Amino acid sequence: MSAVPGTGPAAPGPLSVELTGSGPRLSRARPRRPDGAETVLVEPLVVGVCRSDLKEIAGRRPGPSQFGHELVGVVARSSTPRLPVGARVCLDPNVPVARGPGFARAMWVGGDADALTRALPLAPAGVVERRLVFAEPLACAAHCLTMTRRHRGGAGLRGASVCVLGAGTAGVFIARLAEAGGARVLLANRDADRLAFLAARRMLPGGGGVPLSESPGAAGPVKGTAGGHDVVVIATSFVLPELLEHALRLVRPGGLVMLYGGTAAGDRLPGLDCDLDRVRRGERVEAVSWRGRPVRVGGSYGTTPEDFTVALRALSELPDGLGVERLITAEVPLRELPAVLRRLAAGRCFGKVLARP
């Protein structure tokens, strides 16, 4: 992967990366302006590669496409004064608008003015694009913690013991935001090499990181906690049965297991009376029993405008913006992105790869 310093002007002519049946490919077709009265043309400055992009490439992500959604761009044309030309914006892919792929030199977004304003939150001044590109994944993490507090009856996280299973971008951001909110946080991951990567980049929480195979369950304390964790968040790509069982062993009686990773319709765990996909997508909480112990299972799904406000404030106001830029491992020009995406989808990847249109 080649490094691309700075944010110099894009080469002339349209260029985008489209997802086809045979994988990602370059297209030089002009972006199509959506039908409707209100439209905004965004010229991306930097776009992050998300794990969900790689799932789409591999055909393992259900639901509508969100290909190329972690972006920071500049408004080049606009039909609404609420998004003026020259404004820097991020993208909330969960707002229903018509848009083209975000991996592009130009992206049309269409919808009513309210939807456009929600879908393209304004970026704060004085924060570099390399940091702002993390707004969407950080907003997702913020939403997970908002739902965690709601499922706990409004109780804050200060002083709570939180274990996050999964040390990808989502897990790291959930852990760091929970710690910023006063929680005592442990990050657990299946493979130790990812934890070593995070340790080298100073991105582990104060409670540290531990391989899943070395984290004890309900039979004993974890990293100094007395009776298991108050909250266990499953932040892996998918909520696999063995991970859910592990979370249920780690949480204290009456504690909360949060479903953040992907689920599919009908997902259940034998012995747990809970429709996992219904709980996650409906952001419900259910009191259930697991091997004679009472627990609660709650869900988190999507984002709200308030979550972007929290994320953008964290990036602009917290020390070093939570250190998010330390996760960047490579920057590539758009023309090289299809090959990079195929390589990333075929193997394991640490950190964040950025594309420069």
PEZITA-V857149 format. One line per field, one symbol per residue. phi: phi as a letter, one per 30 degrees, with the letter a starting at -180 (. if undefined). burial: 1 if it has 16 or more other C-alpha atoms within 10 Angstrom, else 0. Layout:
BEGIN
phi->???
burial->???
END
This chain:
BEGIN
phi->.cdbdibeddddjdaaccccdcjdbdbcdddddddkdcbbcccdcabcdcedddddedicbdjddbeicdbbbcdcbacbddbdejddbcbcddddbcacdddadabdbbldeddddddbdddddicddecddddddddddddedddddddciiddcdidcbcccjcdeddddddddddddjdcbbccbdcdddddedddchcddddibbdedccdcddadbhjdcbjcdbbcccdebddedddddddddddeidcccccddbbeidbcejcdaddddddddhcbbdbbbhicdbccbbbaibbeddddddddddccdeihiidddddcabbdedcdeddddddddbcbcibccccd
burial->000000000100011111100011110000101100011111111111111111011000100001111111111111010010101111111010101111111111111010011111111100001111111111111111111101110001100111111111111111111111001111111101011001001011101111110010110011000011111111111011001101111111111111111111000100000111111110111100110000111111111110111111011100001111111100111111110111011000011111111
END
